[in-house]
């Protein structure tokens, strides 16, 4: 058990290399999901499963949509500057 714990802790000593390609945006999905759940958990006055899930999905979708729009705008801007 102790050796396994050391191996798990040792894996956090080197950063994960994330390349700069469109597929690397997949790494954002768990982060955005955690942010949406934590944000809604702190903002909803009364938590019921149905409304919490609906509002969390709405926040998740809006964050992902904003990230996609921002990425497309930045990509277009970089293309205009470099061409």
VEXDREN-2710 file (C-alpha; in Angstrom, 1 decimal):
% VEXDREN-2710
k/r/px/py/pz
1/UNK/0.0/0.0/0.0
2/UNK/2.8/2.4/0.9
3/UNK/4.7/1.7/-2.3
4/UNK/1.6/2.2/-4.4
5/UNK/1.1/5.5/-2.7
6/UNK/4.6/6.6/-3.4
7/UNK/4.2/5.7/-7.1
8/UNK/1.0/7.7/-7.3
9/UNK/2.7/10.7/-5.7
10/UNK/5.8/10.4/-7.9
11/UNK/3.6/10.6/-11.0
12/UNK/2.7/14.2/-10.0
13/UNK/6.3/15.4/-10.0
14/UNK/6.5/15.7/-13.8
15/UNK/3.9/17.8/-15.7
16/UNK/1.7/16.1/-18.3
17/UNK/2.8/17.2/-21.8
18/UNK/-0.2/18.5/-23.7
19/UNK/0.4/19.3/-27.3
20/UNK/-1.1/22.4/-29.1
21/UNK/-3.5/20.7/-31.4
22/UNK/-7.3/20.6/-31.6
23/UNK/-7.4/17.1/-29.9
24/UNK/-5.8/18.6/-26.8
25/UNK/-9.1/20.5/-26.2
26/UNK/-10.5/17.2/-25.0
27/UNK/-8.5/17.7/-21.8
28/UNK/-10.7/20.7/-21.0
29/UNK/-13.9/18.6/-20.7
30/UNK/-13.2/17.1/-17.2
31/UNK/-12.0/20.5/-16.0
32/UNK/-15.1/22.3/-17.3
33/UNK/-17.4/19.7/-15.8
34/UNK/-15.7/20.1/-12.4
35/UNK/-16.0/23.9/-12.6
36/UNK/-19.7/23.7/-13.6
37/UNK/-20.6/21.3/-10.7
38/UNK/-18.6/23.3/-8.1
39/UNK/-20.1/26.6/-9.3
40/UNK/-23.6/25.4/-9.3
41/UNK/-23.2/23.7/-5.9
42/UNK/-22.2/27.0/-4.4
43/UNK/-24.8/29.2/-6.2
44/UNK/-28.0/27.1/-6.0
45/UNK/-30.0/27.9/-2.8
46/UNK/-31.8/24.6/-2.7
47/UNK/-30.4/21.6/-4.5
48/UNK/-32.7/19.1/-6.1
49/UNK/-31.3/16.5/-8.4
50/UNK/-33.3/17.5/-11.5
51/UNK/-32.8/21.3/-11.3
52/UNK/-29.1/20.9/-10.3
53/UNK/-28.4/18.6/-13.2
54/UNK/-30.2/20.9/-15.7
55/UNK/-28.5/24.0/-14.5
56/UNK/-25.1/22.3/-14.4
57/UNK/-25.5/21.1/-17.9
58/UNK/-26.5/24.6/-19.0
59/UNK/-23.3/26.1/-17.4
60/UNK/-21.2/23.3/-18.8
61/UNK/-22.6/24.0/-22.3
62/UNK/-22.1/27.7/-22.1
63/UNK/-18.5/27.4/-20.9
64/UNK/-17.7/24.9/-23.7
65/UNK/-19.5/27.1/-26.3
66/UNK/-17.5/30.2/-25.1
67/UNK/-14.2/28.2/-25.3
68/UNK/-15.0/27.0/-28.9
69/UNK/-16.0/30.6/-30.0
70/UNK/-12.9/32.0/-28.4
71/UNK/-10.7/29.4/-30.0
72/UNK/-12.2/30.0/-33.5
73/UNK/-11.8/33.8/-33.1
74/UNK/-8.2/33.4/-32.0
75/UNK/-7.4/31.0/-34.8
76/UNK/-8.9/33.3/-37.3
77/UNK/-7.0/36.2/-35.9
78/UNK/-3.7/34.3/-36.0
79/UNK/-4.5/33.2/-39.6
80/UNK/-5.1/36.9/-40.6
81/UNK/-1.9/38.1/-38.9
82/UNK/0.4/35.4/-40.4
83/UNK/-1.0/35.4/-43.9
END
